[in-house]
């Protein structure tokens, strides 16, 4: 039976976040609206002092302090408040479906990352063999997590670059962040030992036929916005199993493989045709000619125009 996912996946709507970065008194620096990201929403903003009771969000929020410390007071669902000095490189974790009250005294630069609830539930089921309904994220205030920090900085970089290939890349980041939150920042039951080995796929032969189907699908849809879910569906695997199996089989994660194939296809078109760089960029899935040129030069060492010149 095929891994069940919708044929089209809507981008993560900003309306399903607290939209703090968009408040007029805060200075929005970058956000992921319009990038087509499905499993994660990110925003970067300079905040001013504020105090508010926020509505419950459907999705989990991870806030990462980039610059400037701030005194944060928070309570959840009208409960007892806690106060901490939030320093750069520290996190605030706010679970979904709670009513948080915040008071921020300071002017921190904050990266806010919202992780899609359904994606988190899939990771809980597929990677950890646990019922999502029996998992509860632990609210954190001014906590440190080196791995989560690395992933947050990857989100920050992707928000700044704003390119189309970031969709698959960010899907990978979102899954990794979900796994880290569920593994290190949640209260949950232990998985059933009888099923403990099933998600990883490392104790079974690699599903080569499924991976070949996903590879063929990727190669024939280079110009489209591919997602981890669509590739996993072609392979008849869960997203978590697919990511690990693909990386092990091909020696590179899907988003890097996709970029390599787009570059190779661009090289073929440059050698065999006189089509414009704009047309080649569109056919190979780059958002613009400049995007193609920068990615091509990083990979090949010369610009597309130079590569096309006869020897």
C-alpha atoms as a printed R data frame, in Angstrom:
    type eleno elety resid chain resno      x      y       z
1   ATOM     1    CA   UNK     A     1  0.000  0.000   0.000
2   ATOM     2    CA   UNK     A     2  1.360  3.407  -0.945
3   ATOM     3    CA   UNK     A     3  2.344  5.832   1.786
4   ATOM     4    CA   UNK     A     4 -0.740  8.029   1.970
5   ATOM     5    CA   UNK     A     5 -0.191 11.731   1.333
6   ATOM     6    CA   UNK     A     6 -2.265 14.333  -0.514
7   ATOM     7    CA   UNK     A     7 -1.347 14.803  -4.173
8   ATOM     8    CA   UNK     A     8 -0.867 18.511  -3.488
9   ATOM     9    CA   UNK     A     9  0.456 19.966  -0.257
10  ATOM    10    CA   UNK     A    10 -0.410 23.553   0.597
11  ATOM    11    CA   UNK     A    11  2.362 25.884   1.761
12  ATOM    12    CA   UNK     A    12  2.491 26.607   5.494
13  ATOM    13    CA   UNK     A    13  0.164 29.605   5.966
14  ATOM    14    CA   UNK     A    14  1.415 32.548   7.995
15  ATOM    15    CA   UNK     A    15 -2.130 32.854   9.366
16  ATOM    16    CA   UNK     A    16 -1.535 29.677  11.396
17  ATOM    17    CA   UNK     A    17  1.318 31.327  13.323
18  ATOM    18    CA   UNK     A    18  1.229 34.071  15.940
19  ATOM    19    CA   UNK     A    19  2.557 36.519  13.283
20  ATOM    20    CA   UNK     A    20  4.728 38.266  15.876
21  ATOM    21    CA   UNK     A    21  7.348 39.230  13.291
22  ATOM    22    CA   UNK     A    22  4.675 41.058  11.288
23  ATOM    23    CA   UNK     A    23  3.532 43.314  14.131
24  ATOM    24    CA   UNK     A    24  4.018 46.968  13.094
25  ATOM    25    CA   UNK     A    25  6.239 47.763  16.079
26  ATOM    26    CA   UNK     A    26  8.643 44.928  15.200
27  ATOM    27    CA   UNK     A    27 11.055 45.097  12.265
28  ATOM    28    CA   UNK     A    28 10.611 42.165   9.896
29  ATOM    29    CA   UNK     A    29 13.935 41.085   8.383
30  ATOM    30    CA   UNK     A    30 12.964 37.913   6.501
31  ATOM    31    CA   UNK     A    31 10.261 35.263   6.453
32  ATOM    32    CA   UNK     A    32  9.332 32.156   4.497
33  ATOM    33    CA   UNK     A    33  5.965 33.320   3.189
34  ATOM    34    CA   UNK     A    34  5.926 32.772  -0.574
35  ATOM    35    CA   UNK     A    35  8.708 30.171  -0.581
36  ATOM    36    CA   UNK     A    36  6.338 27.207  -0.783
37  ATOM    37    CA   UNK     A    37  7.577 25.553   2.409
38  ATOM    38    CA   UNK     A    38  5.108 22.956   3.639
39  ATOM    39    CA   UNK     A    39  6.309 21.658   6.992
40  ATOM    40    CA   UNK     A    40  7.932 24.703   8.526
41  ATOM    41    CA   UNK     A    41  7.337 28.449   8.736
42  ATOM    42    CA   UNK     A    42 10.205 30.734   9.677
43  ATOM    43    CA   UNK     A    43 10.500 34.450  10.396
44  ATOM    44    CA   UNK     A    44 13.320 36.708  11.535
45  ATOM    45    CA   UNK     A    45 12.620 40.067  13.189
46  ATOM    46    CA   UNK     A    46 13.975 42.671  15.568
47  ATOM    47    CA   UNK     A    47 11.467 42.828  18.400
48  ATOM    48    CA   UNK     A    48 10.605 45.720  20.661
49  ATOM    49    CA   UNK     A    49  9.299 45.312  24.230
50  ATOM    50    CA   UNK     A    50  5.809 43.824  24.223
51  ATOM    51    CA   UNK     A    51  3.248 42.079  26.359
52  ATOM    52    CA   UNK     A    52  0.298 40.058  25.073
53  ATOM    53    CA   UNK     A    53 -1.929 37.046  25.528
54  ATOM    54    CA   UNK     A    54 -1.524 35.053  22.317
55  ATOM    55    CA   UNK     A    55 -4.149 32.791  20.854
56  ATOM    56    CA   UNK     A    56 -3.460 29.061  20.668
57  ATOM    57    CA   UNK     A    57 -1.510 28.025  17.573
58  ATOM    58    CA   UNK     A    58 -2.140 24.718  15.790
59  ATOM    59    CA   UNK     A    59  1.579 24.165  15.475
60  ATOM    60    CA   UNK     A    60  4.600 23.969  17.770
61  ATOM    61    CA   UNK     A    61  6.808 27.060  18.002
62  ATOM    62    CA   UNK     A    62 10.573 27.133  18.529
63  ATOM    63    CA   UNK     A    63 12.002 30.626  19.113
64  ATOM    64    CA   UNK     A    64 15.770 31.153  18.809
65  ATOM    65    CA   UNK     A    65 17.507 34.297  20.060
66  ATOM    66    CA   UNK     A    66 20.007 35.658  17.525
67  ATOM    67    CA   UNK     A    67 21.105 38.982  19.041
68  ATOM    68    CA   UNK     A    68 20.541 40.958  22.252
69  ATOM    69    CA   UNK     A    69 19.327 39.496  25.519
70  ATOM    70    CA   UNK     A    70 15.834 40.069  26.924
71  ATOM    71    CA   UNK     A    71 13.927 39.335  30.109
72  ATOM    72    CA   UNK     A    72 11.079 36.967  29.234
73  ATOM    73    CA   UNK     A    73  8.083 36.243  31.421
74  ATOM    74    CA   UNK     A    74  5.752 33.521  30.204
75  ATOM    75    CA   UNK     A    75  2.728 31.626  31.460
76  ATOM    76    CA   UNK     A    76  0.700 28.966  29.661
77  ATOM    77    CA   UNK     A    77 -3.078 28.569  29.833
78  ATOM    78    CA   UNK     A    78 -3.285 31.069  32.678
79  ATOM    79    CA   UNK     A    79 -0.969 29.045  34.900
80  ATOM    80    CA   UNK     A    80  1.967 30.150  37.006
81  ATOM    81    CA   UNK     A    81  4.398 32.418  35.203
82  ATOM    82    CA   UNK     A    82  8.130 31.842  34.922
83  ATOM    83    CA   UNK     A    83 10.803 34.416  34.198
84  ATOM    84    CA   UNK     A    84 14.222 34.034  32.606
85  ATOM    85    CA   UNK     A    85 16.887 36.116  30.923
86  ATOM    86    CA   UNK     A    86 16.977 34.947  27.316
87  ATOM    87    CA   UNK     A    87 20.493 35.145  25.930
88  ATOM    88    CA   UNK     A    88 21.645 34.786  22.318
89  ATOM    89    CA   UNK     A    89 21.845 31.107  21.263
90  ATOM    90    CA   UNK     A    90 19.045 30.117  23.627
91  ATOM    91    CA   UNK     A    91 15.578 28.767  22.800
92  ATOM    92    CA   UNK     A    92 11.969 29.151  23.863
93  ATOM    93    CA   UNK     A    93  9.804 26.120  23.079
94  ATOM    94    CA   UNK     A    94  6.039 26.681  23.094
95  ATOM    95    CA   UNK     A    95  3.842 23.645  22.364
96  ATOM    96    CA   UNK     A    96  0.810 23.793  20.092
97  ATOM    97    CA   UNK     A    97 -2.715 24.314  21.382
98  ATOM    98    CA   UNK     A    98 -1.777 26.333  24.479
99  ATOM    99    CA   UNK     A    99 -2.638 29.953  25.300
100 ATOM   100    CA   UNK     A   100  0.690 31.658  26.055
101 ATOM   101    CA   UNK     A   101  1.035 34.979  27.816
102 ATOM   102    CA   UNK     A   102  4.346 36.728  27.164
103 ATOM   103    CA   UNK     A   103  6.075 39.814  28.429
104 ATOM   104    CA   UNK     A   104  9.308 40.720  26.625
105 ATOM   105    CA   UNK     A   105 11.565 43.360  28.159
106 ATOM   106    CA   UNK     A   106 14.356 43.992  25.703
107 ATOM   107    CA   UNK     A   107 14.991 44.243  21.989
108 ATOM   108    CA   UNK     A   108 16.106 40.784  20.852
109 ATOM   109    CA   UNK     A   109 16.470 39.612  17.279
110 ATOM   110    CA   UNK     A   110 14.388 36.441  17.146
111 ATOM   111    CA   UNK     A   111 14.055 33.590  14.688
112 ATOM   112    CA   UNK     A   112 10.600 32.018  15.090
113 ATOM   113    CA   UNK     A   113 10.144 28.535  13.651
114 ATOM   114    CA   UNK     A   114  6.717 26.887  13.518
115 ATOM   115    CA   UNK     A   115  6.733 23.130  12.872
116 ATOM   116    CA   UNK     A   116  3.628 21.701  11.243
117 ATOM   117    CA   UNK     A   117  1.617 19.584  13.658
118 ATOM   118    CA   UNK     A   118  0.828 16.828  11.146
119 ATOM   119    CA   UNK     A   119  4.497 16.516  10.209
120 ATOM   120    CA   UNK     A   120  5.427 16.211  13.898
121 ATOM   121    CA   UNK     A   121  2.804 13.490  14.302
122 ATOM   122    CA   UNK     A   122  4.197 11.548  11.333
123 ATOM   123    CA   UNK     A   123  7.719 11.683  12.748
124 ATOM   124    CA   UNK     A   124  6.421 10.429  16.108
125 ATOM   125    CA   UNK     A   125  4.709  7.471  14.438
126 ATOM   126    CA   UNK     A   126  7.334  6.588  11.847
127 ATOM   127    CA   UNK     A   127 10.615  7.355  13.597
128 ATOM   128    CA   UNK     A   128  9.762  6.649  17.233
129 ATOM   129    CA   UNK     A   129  6.838  4.184  16.960
130 ATOM   130    CA   UNK     A   130  4.733  6.148  19.409
131 ATOM   131    CA   UNK     A   131  1.161  7.392  19.353
132 ATOM   132    CA   UNK     A   132  1.273 11.175  18.688
133 ATOM   133    CA   UNK     A   133 -1.634 11.560  21.094
134 ATOM   134    CA   UNK     A   134  0.582 10.285  23.896
135 ATOM   135    CA   UNK     A   135  3.401 12.794  23.304
136 ATOM   136    CA   UNK     A   136  3.583 16.200  24.954
137 ATOM   137    CA   UNK     A   137  6.290 18.751  24.241
138 ATOM   138    CA   UNK     A   138  7.918 20.226  27.334
139 ATOM   139    CA   UNK     A   139  7.657 24.026  27.413
140 ATOM   140    CA   UNK     A   140 11.177 25.444  27.634
141 ATOM   141    CA   UNK     A   141 12.362 28.934  28.490
142 ATOM   142    CA   UNK     A   142 15.967 29.993  27.817
143 ATOM   143    CA   UNK     A   143 17.225 26.463  27.099
144 ATOM   144    CA   UNK     A   144 20.341 25.415  25.185
145 ATOM   145    CA   UNK     A   145 20.411 22.650  22.550
146 ATOM   146    CA   UNK     A   146 23.432 22.499  20.196
147 ATOM   147    CA   UNK     A   147 21.772 20.249  17.589
148 ATOM   148    CA   UNK     A   148 18.583 22.301  17.561
149 ATOM   149    CA   UNK     A   149 20.746 25.402  17.199
150 ATOM   150    CA   UNK     A   150 22.489 23.961  14.153
151 ATOM   151    CA   UNK     A   151 19.113 23.230  12.561
152 ATOM   152    CA   UNK     A   152 17.760 26.688  13.447
153 ATOM   153    CA   UNK     A   153 20.763 28.311  11.770
154 ATOM   154    CA   UNK     A   154 20.079 26.200   8.677
155 ATOM   155    CA   UNK     A   155 16.535 27.591   8.638
156 ATOM   156    CA   UNK     A   156 17.950 31.096   9.033
157 ATOM   157    CA   UNK     A   157 20.225 30.554   6.027
158 ATOM   158    CA   UNK     A   158 17.378 29.168   3.913
159 ATOM   159    CA   UNK     A   159 15.083 32.089   4.779
160 ATOM   160    CA   UNK     A   160 17.790 34.479   3.616
161 ATOM   161    CA   UNK     A   161 18.515 32.685   0.336
162 ATOM   162    CA   UNK     A   162 14.857 32.396  -0.765
163 ATOM   163    CA   UNK     A   163 15.364 29.897  -3.593
164 ATOM   164    CA   UNK     A   164 12.995 27.242  -4.946
165 ATOM   165    CA   UNK     A   165 15.211 24.284  -4.183
166 ATOM   166    CA   UNK     A   166 14.953 25.164  -0.496
167 ATOM   167    CA   UNK     A   167 11.566 23.382  -0.338
168 ATOM   168    CA   UNK     A   168 13.071 19.902  -0.215
169 ATOM   169    CA   UNK     A   169 16.012 21.110   1.870
170 ATOM   170    CA   UNK     A   170 13.706 22.628   4.494
171 ATOM   171    CA   UNK     A   171 11.570 19.471   4.551
172 ATOM   172    CA   UNK     A   172 14.705 17.654   5.725
173 ATOM   173    CA   UNK     A   173 15.429 20.307   8.354
174 ATOM   174    CA   UNK     A   174 11.844 20.219   9.622
175 ATOM   175    CA   UNK     A   175 11.944 16.430  10.046
176 ATOM   176    CA   UNK     A   176 15.254 16.657  11.904
177 ATOM   177    CA   UNK     A   177 13.946 19.394  14.193
178 ATOM   178    CA   UNK     A   178 10.814 17.358  14.896
179 ATOM   179    CA   UNK     A   179 12.890 14.309  15.798
180 ATOM   180    CA   UNK     A   180 15.095 16.339  18.128
181 ATOM   181    CA   UNK     A   181 12.125 17.923  19.877
182 ATOM   182    CA   UNK     A   182 10.384 14.577  20.304
183 ATOM   183    CA   UNK     A   183 13.561 12.875  21.484
184 ATOM   184    CA   UNK     A   184 14.919 15.548  23.844
185 ATOM   185    CA   UNK     A   185 12.072 17.896  24.706
186 ATOM   186    CA   UNK     A   186  8.977 15.745  25.208
187 ATOM   187    CA   UNK     A   187  7.234 13.510  27.678
188 ATOM   188    CA   UNK     A   188  6.338 10.266  25.951
189 ATOM   189    CA   UNK     A   189  5.952  6.536  26.330
190 ATOM   190    CA   UNK     A   190  8.757  4.278  25.182
191 ATOM   191    CA   UNK     A   191  8.224  2.586  21.813
192 ATOM   192    CA   UNK     A   192  7.082 -1.006  21.621
193 ATOM   193    CA   UNK     A   193 10.290 -3.112  21.575
194 ATOM   194    CA   UNK     A   194  8.706 -5.495  19.099
195 ATOM   195    CA   UNK     A   195  8.544 -2.656  16.550
196 ATOM   196    CA   UNK     A   196 11.627 -0.729  17.535
197 ATOM   197    CA   UNK     A   197 13.650 -1.676  14.478
198 ATOM   198    CA   UNK     A   198 10.982 -1.112  11.859
199 ATOM   199    CA   UNK     A   199 11.281  2.643  11.251
200 ATOM   200    CA   UNK     A   200 15.004  2.813  10.582
201 ATOM   201    CA   UNK     A   201 15.144  0.199   7.855
202 ATOM   202    CA   UNK     A   202 18.798 -0.390   8.722
203 ATOM   203    CA   UNK     A   203 18.225 -4.028   9.693
204 ATOM   204    CA   UNK     A   204 16.424 -4.821   6.464
205 ATOM   205    CA   UNK     A   205 17.679 -4.799   2.872
206 ATOM   206    CA   UNK     A   206 17.450 -1.352   1.337
207 ATOM   207    CA   UNK     A   207 14.260 -1.025  -0.773
208 ATOM   208    CA   UNK     A   208 16.192 -0.440  -4.002
209 ATOM   209    CA   UNK     A   209 13.172 -0.653  -6.318
210 ATOM   210    CA   UNK     A   210 11.354  2.077  -4.397
211 ATOM   211    CA   UNK     A   211 14.427  4.272  -4.360
212 ATOM   212    CA   UNK     A   212 14.834  3.809  -8.117
213 ATOM   213    CA   UNK     A   213 11.214  4.901  -8.627
214 ATOM   214    CA   UNK     A   214 11.848  8.012  -6.529
215 ATOM   215    CA   UNK     A   215 15.063  8.689  -8.436
216 ATOM   216    CA   UNK     A   216 13.254  8.396 -11.769
217 ATOM   217    CA   UNK     A   217 10.457 10.665 -10.544
218 ATOM   218    CA   UNK     A   218 13.003 13.249  -9.388
219 ATOM   219    CA   UNK     A   219 14.870 13.118 -12.711
220 ATOM   220    CA   UNK     A   220 11.688 13.666 -14.744
221 ATOM   221    CA   UNK     A   221 10.367 16.498 -12.558
222 ATOM   222    CA   UNK     A   222 13.484 18.639 -12.157
223 ATOM   223    CA   UNK     A   223 11.593 21.809 -13.032
224 ATOM   224    CA   UNK     A   224  8.969 21.351 -10.303
225 ATOM   225    CA   UNK     A   225  8.852 22.126  -6.585
226 ATOM   226    CA   UNK     A   226  9.553 18.647  -5.242
227 ATOM   227    CA   UNK     A   227  8.834 17.711  -1.645
228 ATOM   228    CA   UNK     A   228 10.139 14.977   0.590
229 ATOM   229    CA   UNK     A   229  6.577 13.642   0.863
230 ATOM   230    CA   UNK     A   230  6.122 13.326  -2.916
231 ATOM   231    CA   UNK     A   231  9.415 11.434  -3.306
232 ATOM   232    CA   UNK     A   232  8.630  9.166  -0.348
233 ATOM   233    CA   UNK     A   233  5.229  8.418  -1.852
234 ATOM   234    CA   UNK     A   234  6.875  7.314  -5.099
235 ATOM   235    CA   UNK     A   235  9.172  5.027  -3.107
236 ATOM   236    CA   UNK     A   236  6.216  3.615  -1.111
237 ATOM   237    CA   UNK     A   237  7.970  4.590   2.126
238 ATOM   238    CA   UNK     A   238  7.444  6.908   5.048
239 ATOM   239    CA   UNK     A   239  9.279 10.221   4.818
240 ATOM   240    CA   UNK     A   240 11.637  9.386   7.666
241 ATOM   241    CA   UNK     A   241 12.555  5.954   6.284
242 ATOM   242    CA   UNK     A   242 12.912  7.396   2.790
243 ATOM   243    CA   UNK     A   243 15.266 10.170   3.895
244 ATOM   244    CA   UNK     A   244 17.591  7.756   5.683
245 ATOM   245    CA   UNK     A   245 17.440  5.070   2.970
246 ATOM   246    CA   UNK     A   246 17.987  7.549   0.116
247 ATOM   247    CA   UNK     A   247 20.957  9.169   1.838
248 ATOM   248    CA   UNK     A   248 22.500  5.796   2.584
249 ATOM   249    CA   UNK     A   249 21.886  4.429  -0.935
250 ATOM   250    CA   UNK     A   250 23.014  7.464  -2.957
251 ATOM   251    CA   UNK     A   251 25.520  8.913  -0.496
252 ATOM   252    CA   UNK     A   252 23.804 12.297  -0.397
253 ATOM   253    CA   UNK     A   253 20.466 13.617   0.955
254 ATOM   254    CA   UNK     A   254 17.636 14.186  -1.532
255 ATOM   255    CA   UNK     A   255 17.953 17.978  -1.665
256 ATOM   256    CA   UNK     A   256 21.661 17.761  -2.556
257 ATOM   257    CA   UNK     A   257 20.983 15.060  -5.139
258 ATOM   258    CA   UNK     A   258 18.261 17.242  -6.671
259 ATOM   259    CA   UNK     A   259 20.629 20.205  -6.956
260 ATOM   260    CA   UNK     A   260 23.305 18.024  -8.569
261 ATOM   261    CA   UNK     A   261 20.838 16.672 -11.129
262 ATOM   262    CA   UNK     A   262 19.586 20.165 -11.942
263 ATOM   263    CA   UNK     A   263 23.164 21.302 -12.548
264 ATOM   264    CA   UNK     A   264 23.868 18.247 -14.744
265 ATOM   265    CA   UNK     A   265 20.717 18.911 -16.785
266 ATOM   266    CA   UNK     A   266 21.717 22.561 -17.198
267 ATOM   267    CA   UNK     A   267 25.143 21.453 -18.453
268 ATOM   268    CA   UNK     A   268 23.478 19.177 -21.022
269 ATOM   269    CA   UNK     A   269 21.268 22.013 -22.303
270 ATOM   270    CA   UNK     A   270 24.178 24.437 -22.431
271 ATOM   271    CA   UNK     A   271 26.222 22.003 -24.524
272 ATOM   272    CA   UNK     A   272 23.454 20.858 -26.860
273 ATOM   273    CA   UNK     A   273 21.372 23.994 -27.479
274 ATOM   274    CA   UNK     A   274 21.496 27.737 -27.874
275 ATOM   275    CA   UNK     A   275 18.521 28.335 -25.582
276 ATOM   276    CA   UNK     A   276 18.651 31.365 -23.332
277 ATOM   277    CA   UNK     A   277 19.858 31.065 -19.763
278 ATOM   278    CA   UNK     A   278 16.402 32.149 -18.588
279 ATOM   279    CA   UNK     A   279 14.757 29.219 -20.415
280 ATOM   280    CA   UNK     A   280 17.344 26.775 -19.086
281 ATOM   281    CA   UNK     A   281 16.875 28.074 -15.552
282 ATOM   282    CA   UNK     A   282 13.101 27.557 -15.737
283 ATOM   283    CA   UNK     A   283 13.366 24.054 -17.223
284 ATOM   284    CA   UNK     A   284 15.860 22.907 -14.603
285 ATOM   285    CA   UNK     A   285 13.924 24.230 -11.608
286 ATOM   286    CA   UNK     A   286 15.892 27.360 -10.726
287 ATOM   287    CA   UNK     A   287 13.908 30.416  -9.721
288 ATOM   288    CA   UNK     A   288 15.801 32.805 -12.003
289 ATOM   289    CA   UNK     A   289 18.801 33.156 -14.296
290 ATOM   290    CA   UNK     A   290 20.850 34.626 -11.455
291 ATOM   291    CA   UNK     A   291 19.923 31.704  -9.226
292 ATOM   292    CA   UNK     A   292 21.079 29.261 -11.905
293 ATOM   293    CA   UNK     A   293 24.288 31.227 -12.425
294 ATOM   294    CA   UNK     A   294 25.247 31.349  -8.756
295 ATOM   295    CA   UNK     A   295 24.457 27.656  -8.119
296 ATOM   296    CA   UNK     A   296 26.203 26.622 -11.344
297 ATOM   297    CA   UNK     A   297 29.372 28.562 -10.538
298 ATOM   298    CA   UNK     A   298 29.516 27.141  -6.995
299 ATOM   299    CA   UNK     A   299 29.236 23.618  -8.371
300 ATOM   300    CA   UNK     A   300 31.182 23.773 -11.655
301 ATOM   301    CA   UNK     A   301 33.615 26.589 -10.951
302 ATOM   302    CA   UNK     A   302 32.656 28.753 -13.945
303 ATOM   303    CA   UNK     A   303 29.530 30.629 -14.983
304 ATOM   304    CA   UNK     A   304 26.995 29.053 -17.383
305 ATOM   305    CA   UNK     A   305 28.031 31.516 -20.094
306 ATOM   306    CA   UNK     A   306 31.691 30.595 -19.768
307 ATOM   307    CA   UNK     A   307 30.858 26.888 -19.710
308 ATOM   308    CA   UNK     A   308 28.928 27.276 -22.984
309 ATOM   309    CA   UNK     A   309 31.803 28.952 -24.846
310 ATOM   310    CA   UNK     A   310 33.576 26.635 -27.323
311 ATOM   311    CA   UNK     A   311 36.968 25.371 -26.189
